[in-house]
């Protein structure tokens, strides 16, 4: 069964760092582009960042550019999101999502949300 | 960025009903559109991609149509597990963007 399992959330002070992890299983992780998508309380989904299959290309939403860094370790089937200079508006449920044959941003599998709360 | 607008924002229906949710893109996105279902407290689940193709394992009660700027998701014979929030998403133009969601509630 294909699965994505996220971890690493929590409560952090404004300006602080936090790292999220997401482990994939049941599919060829090294062949799958990966993204992070977040959902602020009561809000819609917002794409945050993506990484190519090799990790050689990374992409960011304007709202997190320069503060967040996505990376992956294909030997561990894991994608990471290193978040720094966190702001109150980064408070959200963060999901990792797998791109598919229909495109990098055509998601066919999502992990359970990781809760991030930033206190001001 | 391409704006995705769903209507209605919420919808009440009864078990056994057939409902339709609309999604409009601010620009032509051809058929680069997906639909997702999100139950409270759960991760989104992919239902449809390329506007009308069902993901593996998704029952045929779900169907999608449209191209260009106007799209619809139809759910027939509603069951209790179908009451959730539904999102459309375009992946034609970077960055990918989502609709605001349609909350489907039991009448």
Interface residues (C-beta under 8 A of the other chain):
Chain A: X44 X45 X46 X47 X59 X61 X95 X97 X100 X102 X103 X104 X105 X106 X107 X108 X109 X110 X111 X112 X113
Chain B: X32 X34 X36 X42 X43 X44 X45 X46 X49 X50 X55 X87 X89 X91 X94 X95 X96 X97 X98 X99 X100 X101
